[in-house]
Every structure is written in C-alpha cells, then in structure tokens.
Amino acid sequence: MPDTPDVEQPFLTHLIELRDRLLRIVLVVVAVFVVLLPFQNQIYTYLATPLMAHLPEGASMIATEVASPFLTPMKLAFVAAIFLSMPFLLYQFWAFVAPGLYRHERKMVLPLVVSSTMLFYLGMAFAYYIVFPLVFGFLTSTAPEGVAVMTDIGRYLDFVLMLFFAFGVAFEVPIAIIILVWMGATTPEKLASKRPYIIVAAFIVGMFLTPPDVISQTLLALPMWVLFEIGLIFARGIKRREGEDEEDGEEDEEDAEESAPASESNNRPVPAAAAAGGGSAAASSDSAYHRDFEPLSDEEMEAEMARIEAEENMLEPDDDAPAASDDDEGEPSKLRRAMDLRYKGDLDAARSLLYEILVEGSEEEIEVARTLLKELDSV
C-alpha cells in the first residue's frame, strides 16, 4: 500500500505552482498600479472626456463625498492596472492549465484565449469611442430646463465601468459560440435556425446592461448580432475541419486493416491472463469461443490422438534416413504434453499449451483441445 505522502505529492505540487503564479499575478498588478498612481488624475480626466465634452457651458463634474477626489481616481488606476495586466494574467492561467491538456486541445484553447482578450479590449474601445459620445450627448440634451447637469465623479466611474464590462462581454459572443459547438452542446445549423430568437435576446440583454435609452441599447444589440454571425462562420469552419479529420482517420484505419496480412489474426498470441489464468477466465474465453461445442468421449479422444500422431509420423523423413532409437524419439506433440500435464495435476501449464493449440493447431487438434479445456474447467 503506497504511503500517504507519495499519493499527495502531485496535488501539493500543483498547489505550490498555483500559489507561485497567483503571487506573480499580484506582484505584476501592484507594480502596474504603482506606475499608474502618479497619473491617476490624468487618467480620470481622459476617461471623463466623452461626458465633459457634452456638458453645458460653465458646468463641470462634482464630488459629493469627502474622500471622492482622492479615492475615485485611485480606484480607476487600480482597475486600469488590472486591465493592462490582463495578457500576463491570462498567460499565467494558460501556463498552469496547458500541461494537463491534449495537443489538439492546446491548439484550440490558445487561440481562444488570445482572441477573447483582443475581443474584450475591442469591446471597451467600441464603448469609449462610439457609444459614450452618442449616449452622453443624448442624456445631457434631455435634461429639463432649469436643471444643471453636474455628474458625480464616483457615479460616473461606476457607470462607465459597467458599460466597459457589458460591451467587453458582449464582444465575446463568437468565442461562446465556438466553445459550444466544439463541446458538442449545439451545432451551427441549430443556432442559425434560432436566429430570430437570438436577435431578440440581444436587444433584451442590451436593455438590462445599458442606460435606459434606445441608442445605447441598439449600439450593444447590433454588434452582438454581427458577432453572432461571425461566430457561426468560424464554428462552421471548425466543424468542417473536424469532419475532415475524422474522415481521414477512418480512411487511415481502413487502409491499415486492408494492408494487414490475413494471417496476422490467426497468429495472435494468446493473452497471458488467459494462458495462465484461473478457471473463470478460461471458462469465459472457452465458452465464448466454443458456444455450441460438444466434447468428445474418452474413446473418441484417444482415437483422435492416435490418428493425429499417425499423421505426424507419416511426415517424418523417408526410409533412407537412419531409424531413430527409442532414446532419440522426437519431442511429443503439444497435445500429448498437455494430456501428460493434466494427468500430473499441472493444470495451468496444460491450459497454456491447449490455448496455443487453439491458435496454431489443425482442426483435429483444436477439437481435442476443446474437449480437454472443458474437462479442465469442470475440475
């Protein structure tokens, strides 16, 4: 029985590696955060530009809490450090998971990790450069007369982070489709047939994830629809490639079976467990091999043995060869040796020889071997 430390060692090794990679992630995020900290106010000003460009003349953003002028830009710097460190974070995740994947899985997962990161960044850029100007221009223009639009810096940060996350996740639609098709959960044809429902679902998601205006909802739903169509195209390509790989594999197997010599199946060695195994293994193999076999009687078996030995003697050298003495008799046949071993009580060795006869012997020898195996199994 193995010792407990030997069994737990691989698991502890994985935990140590996971701890090391998490420490590297924390150190990198902290390092990037320290670098961005002196520029936190400039970063916040850049983030607030789409709103400030549409504020009425003389209006500005405000801070309604005492610590907001200090904590809000710092919070933005920390979130920006995480976003900028994302490639390193994903690399650490990949390096931890990749050794446990098959080669074809690694070929599939690595492009998905890289493309999902790029799509998330693309969704954030789409939100900042296209959605924000339109949304904030619409929202500030709808203010009633006499109402001064002065947005709190903390509320504005929470609002734009929510939009960044919503558009980043929405741009992951092609990755989700590819993964679902790759796992066999659905097919491109089924997804294409449900296109109307998916378009409606995209607008519903946009309704919940965006402000209560039609512009932002539409600007989120339309890219999701387009990305859904792009995901279908790539999913069809992956499905087609898998089908070609399966066809190539089947053709290779068929060619290998056709090229294999027909005698190979007849010369297969008897499994060691069957040759030297106990009564249950021999009985199951023998019953499967001779389901309708009727054993010979003792007289028929002796007569068959004598006939086989007579045929073997006829194949010996001609009369010109010197006669062999009793001491120089040839080695007994496997069948005779198996019967001798049976009489001596060495049943395992007898079974081994009998299974060799089932593979290599003639029809008469096989019939006698079947009878002997039946007798041995009944012992």
C-alpha positions as CSV (number, residue, x, y, z in Angstrom):
1,M,0.0,0.0,0.0
2,P,1.6,3.3,-1.0
3,D,2.5,5.9,1.6
4,T,0.2,8.9,2.0
5,P,3.0,11.5,1.2
6,D,3.6,9.8,-2.2
7,V,-0.1,10.0,-3.1
8,E,-0.5,13.6,-2.0
9,Q,2.8,14.9,-3.5
10,P,1.4,15.7,-7.0
11,F,-1.5,17.6,-5.6
12,L,0.8,19.6,-3.3
13,T,3.0,20.3,-6.3
14,H,0.0,21.8,-8.2
15,L,-1.0,23.9,-5.2
16,I,2.6,25.2,-4.9
17,E,2.6,26.1,-8.5
18,L,-0.8,27.8,-8.3
19,R,0.4,29.8,-5.3
20,D,3.5,30.9,-7.2
21,R,1.5,32.0,-10.2
22,L,-1.0,33.9,-8.1
23,L,1.9,35.7,-6.4
24,R,3.3,36.7,-9.7
25,I,-0.1,38.0,-10.8
26,V,-0.5,40.1,-7.6
27,L,3.1,41.4,-8.0
28,V,2.5,42.5,-11.6
29,V,-0.8,44.1,-10.9
30,V,0.7,46.0,-7.9
31,A,3.7,47.1,-10.0
32,V,1.5,48.4,-12.8
33,F,-0.7,50.1,-10.2
34,V,2.3,51.9,-8.6
35,V,3.4,53.1,-12.1
36,L,-0.1,54.4,-12.9
37,L,-0.7,56.0,-9.4
38,P,1.1,59.3,-10.2
39,F,-1.0,59.7,-13.3
40,Q,-4.4,58.8,-11.8
41,N,-5.9,62.3,-12.2
42,Q,-4.8,62.5,-15.9
43,I,-6.3,59.0,-16.5
44,Y,-9.6,60.1,-14.9
45,T,-9.7,63.3,-17.0
46,Y,-9.2,61.2,-20.1
47,L,-12.0,58.8,-19.1
48,A,-14.4,61.7,-18.4
49,T,-13.7,63.5,-21.7
50,P,-16.8,62.0,-23.6
51,L,-19.1,63.4,-20.8
52,M,-17.3,66.7,-20.3
53,A,-17.5,67.4,-24.0
54,H,-21.3,67.4,-23.9
55,L,-21.8,69.3,-20.6
56,P,-23.4,72.7,-20.9
57,E,-21.1,75.7,-20.9
58,G,-19.9,76.5,-17.4
59,A,-21.0,73.1,-16.0
60,S,-18.5,70.6,-14.5
61,M,-18.4,67.3,-12.6
62,I,-18.6,67.3,-8.9
63,A,-17.6,65.2,-5.9
64,T,-20.3,64.8,-3.4
65,E,-18.3,62.8,-0.8
66,V,-15.3,64.0,1.2
67,A,-12.8,61.3,0.0
68,S,-14.1,61.0,-3.6
69,P,-11.5,63.4,-5.1
70,F,-8.7,61.1,-3.8
71,L,-10.3,57.6,-3.8
72,T,-12.1,57.7,-7.2
73,P,-9.0,58.3,-9.3
74,M,-7.1,55.7,-7.3
75,K,-9.9,53.2,-7.9
76,L,-9.7,53.9,-11.6
77,A,-5.9,53.5,-11.6
78,F,-6.3,50.1,-9.9
79,V,-8.9,48.9,-12.4
80,A,-6.7,50.2,-15.3
81,A,-3.8,48.2,-13.8
82,I,-5.9,45.0,-13.9
83,F,-7.0,45.7,-17.5
84,L,-3.4,46.4,-18.6
85,S,-2.1,43.3,-16.8
86,M,-4.7,41.0,-18.4
87,P,-2.4,39.5,-21.0
88,F,0.0,38.5,-18.2
89,L,-2.8,37.1,-16.1
90,L,-4.1,35.0,-19.0
91,Y,-0.6,33.8,-19.7
92,Q,-0.2,32.6,-16.1
93,F,-3.6,30.8,-16.4
94,W,-2.5,29.2,-19.7
95,A,0.8,28.1,-18.3
96,F,-0.9,26.4,-15.3
97,V,-3.6,24.6,-17.4
98,A,-1.7,23.8,-20.6
99,P,0.3,20.8,-19.2
100,G,-3.0,19.0,-18.5
101,L,-4.4,19.4,-21.9
102,Y,-4.1,17.2,-25.0
103,R,-2.2,18.5,-28.0
104,H,-5.4,19.2,-30.0
105,E,-6.9,20.9,-27.0
106,R,-3.9,23.2,-26.7
107,K,-4.1,24.1,-30.4
108,M,-7.8,25.0,-29.8
109,V,-7.6,26.8,-26.4
110,L,-4.6,29.0,-27.0
111,P,-6.2,30.9,-30.0
112,L,-9.4,31.2,-28.0
113,V,-7.6,32.8,-25.0
114,V,-5.8,35.3,-27.3
115,S,-8.8,36.1,-29.4
116,S,-11.1,36.5,-26.3
117,T,-8.6,39.0,-24.8
118,M,-8.5,41.0,-28.0
119,L,-12.3,41.0,-28.4
120,F,-12.7,42.2,-24.8
121,Y,-10.4,45.1,-25.5
122,L,-12.2,45.8,-28.8
123,G,-15.5,46.0,-26.9
124,M,-14.1,48.5,-24.5
125,A,-12.7,50.6,-27.3
126,F,-16.0,50.5,-29.1
127,A,-17.8,51.7,-26.0
128,Y,-15.4,54.6,-25.4
129,Y,-15.0,55.9,-28.9
130,I,-18.5,55.2,-30.4
131,V,-21.1,54.6,-27.6
132,F,-20.0,57.1,-25.0
133,P,-20.2,60.2,-27.2
134,L,-23.7,59.3,-28.5
135,V,-25.1,58.2,-25.1
136,F,-23.8,61.2,-23.2
137,G,-24.8,63.6,-25.9
138,F,-28.3,62.2,-25.8
139,L,-28.6,62.1,-22.0
140,T,-27.3,65.7,-21.4
141,S,-29.6,67.0,-24.1
142,T,-32.7,65.6,-22.4
143,A,-32.3,67.5,-19.1
144,P,-35.3,69.6,-18.3
145,E,-35.0,73.4,-18.5
146,G,-33.5,74.8,-15.3
147,V,-31.7,71.6,-14.3
148,A,-27.9,71.8,-14.2
149,V,-26.2,68.6,-15.3
150,M,-23.4,68.0,-12.8
151,T,-22.4,64.4,-12.6
152,D,-20.7,63.0,-9.5
153,I,-17.2,61.6,-10.3
154,G,-17.8,58.4,-8.3
155,R,-21.2,57.6,-10.0
156,Y,-19.7,58.4,-13.4
157,L,-16.8,55.9,-12.8
158,D,-19.2,53.1,-11.8
159,F,-21.4,53.9,-14.8
160,V,-18.6,53.7,-17.4
161,L,-17.0,50.6,-15.8
162,M,-20.4,48.9,-16.1
163,L,-20.6,49.8,-19.8
164,F,-17.0,48.7,-20.4
165,F,-17.8,45.3,-18.8
166,A,-21.1,45.0,-20.7
167,F,-19.5,45.7,-24.1
168,G,-16.4,43.6,-23.4
169,V,-18.6,40.6,-22.5
170,A,-20.9,41.2,-25.5
171,F,-18.0,41.1,-27.8
172,E,-17.2,37.6,-26.5
173,V,-20.2,36.1,-28.4
174,P,-18.1,34.4,-31.2
175,I,-15.9,32.7,-28.5
176,A,-19.0,31.4,-26.7
177,I,-20.4,30.0,-30.0
178,I,-17.2,28.3,-30.9
179,I,-16.8,26.7,-27.5
180,L,-20.5,25.5,-27.5
181,V,-20.0,23.9,-31.0
182,W,-16.6,22.5,-30.1
183,M,-18.1,20.8,-26.9
184,G,-20.9,19.4,-28.9
185,A,-23.6,21.2,-27.0
186,T,-25.1,22.6,-30.2
187,T,-24.4,22.8,-33.9
188,P,-24.2,25.8,-36.3
189,E,-27.3,24.7,-38.1
190,K,-29.4,24.8,-34.8
191,L,-28.0,28.2,-33.9
192,A,-28.8,29.5,-37.4
193,S,-32.4,28.2,-37.1
194,K,-32.8,30.2,-33.9
195,R,-31.5,33.4,-35.3
196,P,-34.7,35.5,-34.7
197,Y,-34.8,34.5,-31.0
198,I,-31.1,35.3,-30.6
199,I,-31.6,38.8,-32.1
200,V,-34.5,39.5,-29.7
201,A,-32.3,38.2,-26.8
202,A,-29.5,40.6,-27.9
203,F,-31.9,43.5,-27.5
204,I,-33.1,42.3,-24.2
205,V,-29.5,42.0,-22.9
206,G,-28.9,45.5,-24.2
207,M,-31.9,46.7,-22.3
208,F,-30.6,45.4,-19.0
209,L,-26.9,46.3,-19.4
210,T,-27.2,49.8,-20.9
211,P,-28.8,53.0,-19.7
212,P,-32.5,53.5,-20.3
213,D,-32.1,54.9,-23.8
214,V,-32.6,53.4,-27.3
215,I,-29.3,54.5,-28.6
216,S,-27.0,52.6,-26.2
217,Q,-29.3,49.5,-26.3
218,T,-29.2,49.4,-30.1
219,L,-25.4,50.0,-30.1
220,L,-25.0,47.0,-27.9
221,A,-27.5,44.7,-29.6
222,L,-26.3,45.3,-33.2
223,P,-22.6,44.4,-32.5
224,M,-23.9,41.3,-30.7
225,W,-25.9,40.3,-33.7
226,V,-22.9,40.8,-36.1
227,L,-20.6,39.0,-33.8
228,F,-23.1,36.1,-33.6
229,E,-23.0,35.8,-37.4
230,I,-19.1,35.9,-37.3
231,G,-19.1,33.2,-34.7
232,L,-21.4,31.0,-36.9
233,I,-18.9,31.3,-39.7
234,F,-16.0,30.3,-37.6
235,A,-18.0,27.5,-36.0
236,R,-18.9,26.0,-39.4
237,G,-15.2,26.1,-40.3
238,I,-14.2,24.2,-37.1
239,K,-17.0,21.7,-37.6
240,R,-15.9,21.1,-41.2
241,R,-12.3,20.7,-40.2
242,E,-13.3,18.1,-37.5
243,G,-15.3,16.2,-40.1
244,E,-12.4,16.1,-42.5
245,D,-10.0,14.9,-39.7
246,E,-12.5,12.1,-38.8
247,E,-12.8,11.0,-42.4
248,D,-9.0,11.0,-42.8
249,G,-8.7,8.9,-39.6
250,E,-11.3,6.4,-40.8
251,E,-9.6,6.1,-44.2
252,D,-6.2,5.5,-42.5
253,E,-7.8,2.8,-40.3
254,E,-9.4,1.1,-43.3
255,D,-6.1,1.2,-45.2
256,A,-4.3,-0.3,-42.2
257,E,-6.8,-3.1,-42.0
258,E,-6.6,-3.9,-45.7
259,S,-2.9,-3.9,-45.7
260,A,-2.5,-6.1,-42.7
261,P,-1.8,-9.7,-43.6
262,A,-4.7,-12.1,-43.2
263,S,-2.6,-14.5,-41.2
264,E,-2.0,-11.9,-38.5
265,S,-5.3,-12.6,-36.9
266,N,-4.6,-16.3,-36.9
267,N,-1.2,-15.9,-35.3
268,R,-2.2,-13.6,-32.5
269,P,-0.6,-14.7,-29.2
270,V,-2.9,-16.0,-26.5
271,P,-3.3,-13.4,-23.7
272,A,-1.1,-14.2,-20.7
273,A,-4.1,-13.9,-18.4
274,A,-6.0,-16.5,-20.5
275,A,-3.0,-18.8,-20.9
276,A,-2.0,-18.8,-17.2
277,G,-5.2,-17.6,-15.6
278,G,-7.7,-19.3,-13.4
279,G,-10.8,-21.3,-14.2
280,S,-13.1,-18.2,-14.6
281,A,-11.0,-16.6,-17.3
282,A,-10.5,-19.9,-19.1
283,A,-14.2,-20.8,-18.8
284,S,-15.4,-17.4,-20.2
285,S,-13.0,-17.4,-23.1
286,D,-13.6,-21.1,-23.9
287,S,-17.4,-20.7,-23.7
288,A,-17.3,-17.6,-26.0
289,Y,-15.1,-19.4,-28.5
290,H,-17.0,-22.8,-28.5
291,R,-20.6,-21.9,-27.6
292,D,-22.2,-24.9,-29.4
293,F,-19.3,-27.3,-29.0
294,E,-20.0,-30.9,-27.8
295,P,-17.0,-32.5,-26.1
296,L,-15.6,-35.9,-27.3
297,S,-15.8,-39.0,-25.2
298,D,-12.7,-40.6,-23.8
299,E,-12.6,-43.3,-26.5
300,E,-13.2,-40.7,-29.3
301,M,-10.4,-38.5,-27.9
302,E,-7.9,-41.3,-27.7
303,A,-8.8,-42.4,-31.2
304,E,-8.3,-38.9,-32.5
305,M,-5.0,-38.6,-30.7
306,A,-3.8,-41.8,-32.2
307,R,-4.8,-40.6,-35.7
308,I,-3.1,-37.3,-35.3
309,E,0.1,-39.0,-34.1
310,A,-0.1,-41.4,-37.1
311,E,-0.3,-38.4,-39.5
312,E,2.7,-36.8,-37.8
313,N,4.7,-40.0,-38.2
314,M,3.9,-40.0,-41.9
315,L,5.5,-36.6,-42.2
316,E,8.8,-37.9,-40.8
317,P,11.9,-38.4,-43.1
318,D,11.8,-41.3,-45.6
319,D,13.1,-44.8,-45.1
320,D,16.7,-43.9,-46.3
321,A,17.2,-41.9,-43.1
322,P,18.6,-43.9,-40.2
323,A,15.9,-45.2,-37.8
324,A,15.7,-43.4,-34.6
325,S,16.1,-45.3,-31.5
326,D,13.8,-45.3,-28.5
327,D,16.1,-42.9,-26.8
328,D,16.1,-40.5,-29.7
329,E,12.4,-40.2,-30.2
330,G,11.2,-36.8,-31.2
331,E,9.6,-34.4,-28.8
332,P,6.0,-35.2,-28.0
333,S,3.3,-33.1,-29.6
334,K,1.8,-30.2,-27.7
335,L,-1.4,-32.1,-27.4
336,R,0.3,-35.2,-25.8
337,R,2.3,-32.9,-23.5
338,A,-0.9,-31.2,-22.4
339,M,-2.5,-34.5,-21.6
340,D,0.5,-35.6,-19.6
341,L,0.5,-32.3,-17.7
342,R,-3.2,-32.8,-17.0
343,Y,-2.5,-36.3,-15.5
344,K,0.3,-34.8,-13.4
345,G,-2.0,-32.1,-12.0
346,D,-0.3,-29.1,-13.6
347,L,-3.5,-27.6,-14.9
348,D,-2.2,-24.1,-15.6
349,A,0.6,-25.4,-17.8
350,A,-1.9,-27.7,-19.6
351,R,-4.2,-24.8,-20.2
352,S,-1.4,-22.7,-21.7
353,L,-0.5,-25.4,-24.2
354,L,-4.1,-26.0,-25.1
355,Y,-4.7,-22.3,-25.8
356,E,-1.6,-22.4,-28.1
357,I,-3.2,-25.3,-29.9
358,L,-6.4,-23.4,-30.3
359,V,-4.4,-20.7,-32.2
360,E,-1.9,-22.8,-34.1
361,G,-3.3,-26.3,-34.3
362,S,-5.1,-28.1,-37.0
363,E,-8.9,-28.7,-36.9
364,E,-8.5,-32.2,-35.3
365,E,-6.1,-30.9,-32.6
366,I,-8.4,-27.9,-31.9
367,E,-11.3,-30.3,-31.4
368,V,-9.3,-32.4,-28.9
369,A,-8.0,-29.2,-27.2
370,R,-11.6,-28.0,-26.7
371,T,-12.6,-31.3,-25.1
372,L,-9.6,-31.1,-22.7
373,L,-10.4,-27.5,-21.8
374,K,-14.0,-28.5,-21.0
375,E,-12.7,-31.2,-18.7
376,L,-10.2,-28.8,-17.0
377,D,-12.9,-26.2,-16.4
378,S,-15.1,-28.8,-14.8
379,V,-12.4,-29.7,-12.3
